[in-house]
Amino acid sequence: MTASANDFAQDPEAGGDARPSKSARKREMHARQDLGSQLVALSNAQLAKLGLSDNLLAAIHMAQRVTAHEARRRQMQYIGKLMRDADYESIRAAFDDLTGSSRESVALMHRCERLRDQLIDDDAMVARFIEDNPGVDTQWLRTKVRATRQERTAARPPRHARELYKWLYAHYRGEAGSATADAPDGDEAEDGQDEA
């Protein structure tokens, strides 16, 4: 979060050192509450990857179960209160990485989309990928590439293309062996490519 010059006030007791202004503190509080709200929308598997405190995790699980409007509002306030003491920066970074919002994750997503298209278009690229990545399941890869090509030729929905993308994403994230890893969906970009 970037701060403007007006976000800092002089603290006479601290010898004139700058401290966040009331509006800057309020913006940070709202950012923490917003992140808390976004966490409630995640699955249990995704939440487990964020390294949340037990209290915060329990509060999120409770909010996911509560359906009454007023009870949910109070529970969200409680989550906001817990977020004040949480390590916001590390939770935000882990959340962005998980949801594909970080620069590194977006770059990896684009790399995997390009590589997937190259594998589909070129048998030599498949052979080179297998040579450069010993230990990959070559049979699965060749079968998935073949199915993706048939899918494109028949103008069917890109189910196999998405599975290939997710497999590549998991492979480069070090989660090899899982073709259904929690990869950020590149569906918007993929759909645009598939329609072209």
Phi and psi in degrees as a GROMACS rama.xvg file:
@    title "Ramachandran Plot"
@    xaxis  label "Phi"
@    yaxis  label "Psi"
@TYPE xy
-91.6549  146.246  THR-2
-114.186  141.746  ALA-3
-90.5947  172.792  SER-4
-61.4318  -31.0783  ALA-5
-76.6575  -9.99143  ASN-6
-79.4173  -4.65913  ASP-7
-119.624  137.93  PHE-8
-118.43  154.595  ALA-9
-77.385  133.275  GLN-10
-105.61  104.819  ASP-11
-61.3344  -33.3108  PRO-12
-72.849  -24.3776  GLU-13
-94.5539  18.8547  ALA-14
72.9093  30.5876  GLY-15
85.2047  6.59589  GLY-16
-66.0293  146.593  ASP-17
-77.3601  141.296  ALA-18
-134.903  157.224  ARG-19
-60.6095  140.546  PRO-20
-73.2256  170.875  SER-21
-61.5874  -41.1576  LYS-22
-68.0099  -34.5327  SER-23
-67.3028  -41.7581  ALA-24
-63.98  -38.1949  ARG-25
-65.7422  -41.4681  LYS-26
-62.5827  -40.5359  ARG-27
-65.8336  -40.2149  GLU-28
-60.9814  -43.9958  MET-29
-65.7121  -37.775  HIS-30
-62.4399  -40.7077  ALA-31
-65.8723  -41.8342  ARG-32
-65.3172  -40.221  GLN-33
-62.4675  -42.7077  ASP-34
-63.0024  -40.8543  LEU-35
-58.2538  -41.3935  GLY-36
-64.2609  -38.8552  SER-37
-67.95  -33.2911  GLN-38
-64.7231  -33.5913  LEU-39
-62.8566  -26.4887  VAL-40
-81.5423  -7.0693  ALA-41
-83.0253  158.126  LEU-42
-79.2054  167.019  SER-43
-61.3901  -40.0611  ASN-44
-63.1371  -40.2085  ALA-45
-68.9696  -42.1374  GLN-46
-61.5078  -35.9139  LEU-47
-63.1794  -24.654  ALA-48
-83.1704  -6.1729  LYS-49
-93.7696  -10.6348  LEU-50
65.3391  42.9699  GLY-51
-79.6755  155.151  LEU-52
-66.8304  157.723  SER-53
-61.0979  -40.3912  ASP-54
-62.5863  -46.1127  ASN-55
-65.9596  -42.1133  LEU-56
-62.6676  -42.3697  LEU-57
-64.4646  -39.8756  ALA-58
-65.2013  -38.8564  ALA-59
-65.7763  -44.6053  ILE-60
-61.4675  -38.0279  HIS-61
-65.1228  -43.6074  MET-62
-62.0669  -33.7553  ALA-63
-68.3997  -26.4555  GLN-64
-89.3617  -26.9139  ARG-65
-73.4721  132.742  VAL-66
-114.992  -24.6721  THR-67
-67.5224  133.495  ALA-68
-55.7735  -53.2115  HIS-69
-66.4428  -40.3205  GLU-70
-64.4148  -39.2862  ALA-71
-66.7318  -40.5824  ARG-72
-60.3691  -44.0838  ARG-73
-64.6942  -39.2873  ARG-74
-66.4199  -37.23  GLN-75
-67.1821  -35.5647  MET-76
-63.47  -40.15  GLN-77
-64.1027  -41.3896  TYR-78
-61.895  -42.0813  ILE-79
-59.1327  -39.9126  GLY-80
-64.8301  -42.9403  LYS-81
-65.6103  -32.664  LEU-82
-67.5127  -22.9517  MET-83
-62.3993  -34.7096  ARG-84
-95.6952  -5.8548  ASP-85
-79.4761  161.327  ALA-86
-78.9036  84.9082  ASP-87
-56.2418  -47.0415  TYR-88
-61.6075  -43.7159  GLU-89
-71.6264  -36.4884  SER-90
-66.5567  -43.2253  ILE-91
-61.3439  -44.3579  ARG-92
-63.9031  -43.5591  ALA-93
-65.8604  -39.3847  ALA-94
-64.1322  -46.1516  PHE-95
-61.5419  -40.1389  ASP-96
-66.108  -42.8269  ASP-97
-64.1995  -41.0812  LEU-98
-91.4349  1.26888  THR-99
80.5409  22.2859  GLY-100
-92.6161  -16.4593  SER-101
-76.7222  156.785  SER-102
-58.7026  -43.5656  ARG-103
-63.2164  -41.5116  GLU-104
-67.5462  -40.4522  SER-105
-65.3248  -41.4568  VAL-106
-62.9334  -42.0952  ALA-107
-65.0311  -39.8604  LEU-108
-59.3964  -46.0928  MET-109
-66.197  -39.1661  HIS-110
-60.4074  -44.4221  ARG-111
-67.2318  -36.5124  CYS-112
-64.2899  -44.176  GLU-113
-64.2025  -44.6449  ARG-114
-64.296  -41.442  LEU-115
-57.4213  -45.591  ARG-116
-65.1177  -37.9489  ASP-117
-66.1009  -40.5687  GLN-118
-63.6333  -38.8199  LEU-119
-68.9063  -37.1138  ILE-120
-84.5657  -18.6513  ASP-121
-143.475  115.553  ASP-122
-62.7303  -33.3553  ASP-123
-63.2686  -34.0348  ALA-124
-68.1386  -36.4292  MET-125
-62.3387  -47.0125  VAL-126
-61.9166  -41.9489  ALA-127
-65.03  -41.3431  ARG-128
-61.7576  -44.1728  PHE-129
-63.8002  -40.7025  ILE-130
-65.0151  -40.7698  GLU-131
-77.3648  -16.5534  ASP-132
-128.17  70.4854  ASN-133
-61.8329  143.212  PRO-134
98.1033  -8.47903  GLY-135
-74.2612  156.116  VAL-136
-76.8099  92.1686  ASP-137
-65.1613  -36.7359  THR-138
-64.1059  -45.0664  GLN-139
-61.5303  -44.1903  TRP-140
-61.7291  -49.5817  LEU-141
-62.9649  -39.755  ARG-142
-64.8972  -42.5883  THR-143
-67.8337  -39.7982  LYS-144
-62.8767  -44.2691  VAL-145
-61.8003  -44.6522  ARG-146
-64.2454  -37.2709  ALA-147
-66.4413  -41.1683  THR-148
-61.5638  -44.1227  ARG-149
-63.1778  -39.0783  GLN-150
-60.5691  -45.8595  GLU-151
-66.2387  -42.1049  ARG-152
-61.6969  -39.9926  THR-153
-84.8319  0.513676  ALA-154
56.1169  40.0108  ALA-155
-89.5683  163.875  ARG-156
-56.6712  147.838  PRO-157
-82.2714  51.3484  PRO-158
-61.5026  -49.4605  ARG-159
-67.8212  -35.4434  HIS-160
-63.2444  -40.4665  ALA-161
-66.8158  -40.7598  ARG-162
-63.9825  -39.2303  GLU-163
-64.7009  -43.5644  LEU-164
-60.0505  -47.5644  TYR-165
-63.8622  -36.1333  LYS-166
-64.6462  -44.7721  TRP-167
-63.2377  -43.072  LEU-168
-61.0066  -45.8017  TYR-169
-63.6125  -39.3709  ALA-170
-60.0541  -47.3497  HIS-171
-76.8905  -18.7838  TYR-172
-85.0605  -3.4227  ARG-173
85.3545  17.7426  GLY-174
-109.768  35.4255  GLU-175
-55.3758  149.238  ALA-176
101.172  -10.6096  GLY-177
-117.801  108.75  SER-178
-79.7897  -8.70245  ALA-179
-120.244  34.3066  THR-180
-64.8784  163.413  ALA-181
-74.8655  75.7351  ASP-182
-92.0042  143.035  ALA-183
-60.7153  134.982  PRO-184
-68.9892  125.39  ASP-185
-95.9998  28.7242  GLY-186
-58.5976  -39.7602  ASP-187
-62.0702  -47.4292  GLU-188
-67.2432  -39.7084  ALA-189
-65.0205  -43.3088  GLU-190
-61.362  -40.2318  ASP-191
-63.7019  -38.0549  GLY-192
-70.706  -38.4759  GLN-193
-69.3277  -29.0055  ASP-194
-79.3031  -23.2804  GLU-195
